[in-house]
């Protein structure tokens, strides 16, 4: 019986890089793992201040289009219900679907992206961050979403805790 791809070696590489990482370098360790497991042209991390209802971009692989910057309010919509309420990944596979929840959909399209998976990072029962991976339309198939859930949830939590300890979360 085929249990799908095995990313154990990639996890070991991530863990080795994470052990040497301080602060933002934790996200540098996570990004290649995410790109290997599910692919991502654009990779960002948003941290969440649940008490204040604010999100902040803590990491990006495209600082010119998506700089690490200030905070923005969290909107309670179907994205919020999926990610925060159900603690499930939010997936949109067309730019039109992305446009229903992200006001920056035009920029996303200009970057050649048309699908997204937002993987929640859960610590102590609360979503504390999202790992945001974007690629071409229809990229995040159910099989890729399953891979993200299986192989990326624990490393994302590890990277968040390492970034937090280093002052970058």
C-alpha positions in Angstrom: 0.0 0.0 0.0 1.4 3.4 -1.0 1.3 5.9 1.8 2.3 8.8 -0.3 5.6 10.7 -0.5 8.0 10.4 2.4 9.5 13.8 3.5 11.4 12.4 6.5 14.8 13.5 5.0 13.4 17.0 4.4 12.1 17.1 8.0 15.5 16.1 9.2 17.1 18.9 7.1 14.6 21.4 8.5 15.2 20.3 12.1 19.0 20.6 11.6 18.5 24.1 10.2 16.1 25.0 12.9 18.5 23.9 15.7 21.0 26.5 14.5 18.3 29.2 13.8 17.7 32.3 15.9 14.7 34.6 15.4 13.7 35.1 11.7 16.0 32.3 10.7 13.4 29.9 12.0 11.2 30.9 9.0 14.2 30.6 6.7 14.4 27.0 7.9 10.7 26.3 7.4 10.2 27.9 3.9 12.2 25.3 1.9 10.4 22.5 3.6 7.1 24.0 2.7 8.2 24.6 -0.9 9.4 21.0 -1.1 6.2 19.5 0.4 3.5 21.5 -1.4 5.2 24.2 -3.4 5.0 28.0 -3.0 6.0 30.9 -5.2 5.1 33.3 -2.5 5.7 32.4 1.2 4.7 34.6 4.1 4.1 34.2 7.8 1.5 36.2 9.7 1.5 36.2 13.5 -1.6 36.9 15.4 -2.3 38.9 18.5 -5.7 37.4 19.5 -6.2 39.7 22.4 -6.0 42.8 20.2 -7.4 41.2 17.1 -4.4 42.1 15.0 -2.2 40.2 12.5 1.4 41.1 11.6 3.5 39.9 8.7 6.5 38.4 10.4 8.2 36.9 7.3 8.1 37.1 3.5 10.1 35.7 0.6 9.1 38.8 -1.5 9.9 41.9 0.5 9.3 44.2 -2.4 5.6 43.1 -2.9 4.9 41.9 0.7 7.2 43.7 3.1 7.4 42.8 6.8 5.5 45.7 8.3 2.9 46.9 10.8 -0.3 45.3 11.9 -3.7 44.9 10.3 -7.0 44.1 11.9 -8.3 40.5 11.7 -11.6 40.3 9.8 -14.2 37.8 10.9 -15.3 36.2 7.7 -15.3 32.7 6.2 -11.5 32.7 6.2 -11.5 33.5 10.0 -14.1 30.8 10.6 -12.0 28.2 8.8 -8.6 29.1 10.2 -9.4 30.4 13.7 -12.8 28.8 14.4 -12.1 25.3 13.0 -8.3 25.5 13.0 -8.2 24.1 9.5 -6.2 25.2 6.5 -8.0 27.8 4.3 -7.6 26.9 0.6 -8.6 28.9 -2.4 -7.6 27.7 -5.9 -8.6 30.5 -8.1 -7.9 34.2 -8.1 -11.7 34.8 -8.1 -12.0 32.8 -4.9 -9.0 34.5 -3.4 -10.7 37.9 -4.2 -13.7 37.0 -1.9 -11.5 37.2 1.2 -8.2 39.0 0.3 -8.4 42.7 -0.7 -4.9 42.4 -2.2 -6.0 39.8 -4.8 -4.9 42.0 -7.7 -1.3 42.1 -6.4 -1.5 38.3 -5.8 -2.5 37.8 -9.5 0.3 40.1 -10.7 2.8 37.9 -8.9 1.6 35.0 -10.9 -0.3 33.4 -8.0 -3.9 32.2 -8.1 -4.1 29.7 -5.3 -3.4 29.8 -1.6 -3.2 27.6 1.4 -3.1 29.3 4.8 -1.9 26.7 7.4 -2.8 27.6 10.9 -0.2 27.4 13.6 -1.8 26.3 16.9 -0.2 26.6 20.3 -2.1 25.9 23.5 -5.3 25.6 21.6 -5.2 29.0 19.9 -4.1 30.0 16.4 -1.0 32.1 16.8 0.1 32.4 13.2 -0.6 31.3 9.7 1.9 29.9 7.2 0.8 31.3 3.8 1.8 29.6 0.6 0.7 30.9 -2.8 1.2 29.5 -6.2 -0.5 29.2 -9.6 -4.3 28.6 -9.9 -5.4 25.1 -9.0 -2.1 24.3 -7.4 -3.4 23.3 -3.9 -5.1 20.1 -4.8 -6.7 18.0 -2.1 -3.6 15.8 -2.2 -1.3 18.7 -1.6 -3.5 20.0 1.2 -3.3 16.6 2.8 0.5 16.7 2.5 0.5 20.1 4.2 -1.6 18.8 7.0 0.5 15.7 7.5 4.0 17.1 7.1 3.9 20.8 7.9 1.8 21.4 11.0 4.4 20.2 13.5 7.3 21.9 11.8 5.3 25.2 11.5 4.7 25.1 15.3 8.4 24.3 15.9 9.4 27.3 13.7 6.9 29.6 15.4 8.2 28.7 18.9 11.8 29.1 17.7 11.0 32.5 16.2 9.2 33.5 19.3 12.1 32.5 21.5 14.4 34.6 19.2 12.1 37.6 19.3 10.8 37.3 15.7 7.3 36.0 16.1 
